[in-house]
Amino acid sequence: MNVKEIRLTPSIDKHDIEVKAKHANNFLKAGDKVKVSVRFRGRELGHTDIGKVVLNQFKELTEEFGNVEKDSVMEGRNMTMFLSPKQD
């Protein structure tokens, strides 16, 4: 079991987040854990609430194949969340 990382930004577009979620779903189907991180640059750091919204959208798009192992946490300039594959 590997940990794969998906990197996002707070200003990500709807289609782009859907593509990234599709990649994450493929990783989860293969049995890998997924680390989803939102990188804040410059003034974006003052708007961490937007990062939470992005991670919640990502969580909804991947809920069919994965469970949230560790919810969103700020680590420096990154907000991270861990997903693990659903057990059958």
Backbone torsions as a table, in degrees:
resi	resn	phi	psi	omega
1	MET	NA	123.3	179.3
2	ASN	-106.8	163.3	173.0
3	VAL	-108.5	117.5	178.5
4	LYS	-100.9	145.1	-179.1
5	GLU	-113.3	135.8	174.2
6	ILE	-116.3	124.4	-179.4
7	ARG	-105.2	133.9	180.0
8	LEU	-127.0	167.5	171.8
9	THR	-123.6	158.2	180.0
10	PRO	-62.9	-25.0	-176.4
11	SER	-98.4	27.6	-177.3
12	ILE	-70.2	144.1	-179.7
13	ASP	-82.9	160.0	-176.8
14	LYS	-59.0	-46.6	-179.0
15	HIS	-64.8	-39.1	-179.4
16	ASP	-64.7	-40.0	179.2
17	ILE	-69.2	-32.0	176.6
18	GLU	-66.4	-39.7	178.2
19	VAL	-65.1	-44.5	179.0
20	LYS	-63.9	-38.2	178.6
21	ALA	-66.3	-35.8	177.5
22	LYS	-63.9	-40.8	176.1
23	HIS	-62.9	-43.0	179.6
24	ALA	-63.5	-39.8	177.9
25	ASN	-61.9	-38.4	177.1
26	ASN	-64.5	-40.2	177.2
27	PHE	-63.8	-43.0	-178.9
28	LEU	-66.2	-38.2	177.4
29	LYS	-63.5	-32.8	179.8
30	ALA	-78.7	-5.0	176.8
31	GLY	94.0	11.1	179.9
32	ASP	-93.4	152.7	172.4
33	LYS	-83.7	155.9	-178.5
34	VAL	-127.2	128.6	173.7
35	LYS	-102.5	118.8	-179.7
36	VAL	-105.5	122.5	-179.4
37	SER	-126.3	139.9	175.5
38	VAL	-109.9	119.6	-178.1
39	ARG	-94.8	124.9	178.7
40	PHE	-101.2	131.1	179.5
41	ARG	-122.0	138.4	174.8
42	GLY	57.8	-126.2	-176.9
43	ARG	-71.7	-13.7	179.2
44	GLU	-59.8	-25.1	-177.8
45	LEU	-62.5	-23.0	177.3
46	GLY	-79.9	-6.3	-177.4
47	HIS	-123.8	56.6	-179.1
48	THR	-68.2	-18.0	178.0
49	ASP	-63.6	-31.7	177.2
50	ILE	-66.8	-37.1	177.0
51	GLY	-62.9	-39.0	177.3
52	LYS	-63.4	-39.6	178.4
53	VAL	-62.7	-43.5	179.5
54	VAL	-62.0	-44.5	179.6
55	LEU	-66.4	-35.6	177.1
56	ASN	-66.5	-38.9	175.5
57	GLN	-62.7	-42.7	-179.6
58	PHE	-63.6	-40.6	179.4
59	LYS	-61.6	-41.7	179.4
60	GLU	-65.4	-36.5	-178.5
61	LEU	-74.2	-20.9	-177.2
62	THR	-110.5	4.7	-174.3
63	GLU	-66.5	-18.9	179.6
64	GLU	-69.0	-33.5	-174.5
65	PHE	-112.2	-13.5	-175.8
66	GLY	-142.2	158.0	175.6
67	ASN	-112.1	151.5	176.0
68	VAL	-76.8	118.3	178.5
69	GLU	-86.1	-42.5	178.5
70	LYS	-139.2	121.3	-175.8
71	ASP	-71.9	174.0	-171.7
72	SER	-61.4	131.2	-179.1
73	VAL	-137.8	138.2	175.8
74	MET	-81.2	130.1	175.3
75	GLU	-130.4	92.6	-176.5
76	GLY	68.9	-118.5	179.2
77	ARG	-94.4	1.7	-177.3
78	ASN	-113.2	144.4	170.7
79	MET	-112.1	122.0	-173.9
80	THR	-119.7	155.5	177.1
81	MET	-146.8	140.2	179.4
82	PHE	-110.3	135.4	176.6
83	LEU	-117.2	141.7	175.5
84	SER	-122.3	151.9	-178.7
85	PRO	-65.5	146.6	176.9
86	LYS	-69.9	140.3	177.6
87	GLN	-87.4	136.3	-179.7
88	ASP	-75.8	NA	NA
